[in-house]
Amino acid sequence: MNQNQFKWFMPGDLDGFFGLMIDNLIQILVLSFLLTTLCGVPGDFIYKVILPGTAISLLLGNLFYSWQAYRLGKKKIDPTLPHCPTELIRFLYSPLYSLLYFPYIRKLEITKPHGR
């Protein structure tokens, strides 16, 4: 095998995958908890709309970035070129969720957390 040939998997990819997966899972669990307890968003909305949409967007985003890295790696012949996981846009989560969910919460006129 040629030293410059592009490879789909490199040493450390599996570690990176599980690290990213656990980090995303923790973020989703924390966000689900905060939306139900602090914001009062109904659990049905979270489990039937938000979580499936998040899963689909992470899957499609990572597949797209992998495809881009494959094309760039073939062009530059750089076997160590990583793809850019969607995790790198974490700083956008807070403003995005604020823009998306607070109008929904205001519409429902929820002012207190559940149970108080």
N, C-alpha and C positions, 0 to 999 in steps of 0.2 A: 504494500500500500504506500502510495506517495506521501511524503511528510506534509505536503501542502494541501492534501485532499481534505475537503470539508467533511466534518463528522457531525452526525446528529446528536450524539451524546459524548460528553467529556467527563473525566473524573471530577467529582464534586457536584454534578448536576442533581443527583438524587438527594444529597444533603440540602442543596438550595431549594429543591422542590418541597421537601417536607418542612423546612424552616419557613418558607413563604406560605405554605398551606396552613400551618399552625397559627402563624401570625394573622392571616386573613380570617381564620375560624374564630380566634379570640376577638378580633374587631367586630365581627358580625354578632357574636354572642353579647358583647358589651353594648353594642348599638341597639340590639333587640331589647335588652333589659332596660336601657335608659329610655327608649321610646315608650315602652309599656308602663314603667313606673313613674318617670318624671313628666313625660308629656301626655300620658294617658291615651296613647294610640291603641286601638283595639288589637288584640292578639291575632284575630282572624285576618286583619289587613296585613299585619307583618308577615304571618306565615303563608298566606295565599298570594300576596302581591310582591312585597319587598324582597323576601328571601329568594323566591324563584328568579326574580329579575336580577338580583345581585349575582346569583350563581351563573345565569346565562351570560351576563355582561363580563364576568371574570373569565369564563371559558372562551368566549368569542374574542375578547381582548388579548388573552395570552396566545391563542391560536394565530391571530393576526400578527402580533409582534414576533412570534416564532417564524412565521412565513417571511416577514420583512428581514429578520436576521439571516435566514437561510439565503435569501436573494443577495443580501449584502455580502455575506460570507463567500458565496460563489464568485461574486464580482471581485472582491478584494483578496480572495484566497487566504483568509485568516481563519484557521481552524479553532481559535479560541474566542471568537466573537460571541458574546452572550446576547440573548434577546432581552428586550426591555420589558420586564413584567409590569403588569398594571399596578402593582404594589407601589411603584415609584410615585404615583399621583395621590398618595395618602393625604397630603396637605389639602387636597380639594374636598375631602369627605365632609368636614364640618360646615363650610359654607354651602355645599351642595345639599346636604340634608336639611340645613336650616331653610334654604330656599324652597325645597320640595315639601317639607312636612309641616312647617309652621302655618302656612295658609290652610292646610287641611285641619290642623288642630284648632285654629281660630274659627273655622267654619263650624266645627262641632261645638264650639264654645266651651272647651274643656279648660278649666282654670286651676283645678287641683289634681294631685295624683290620686289614683284609685286607693280606696281604703282609708281615706282621711275625712 
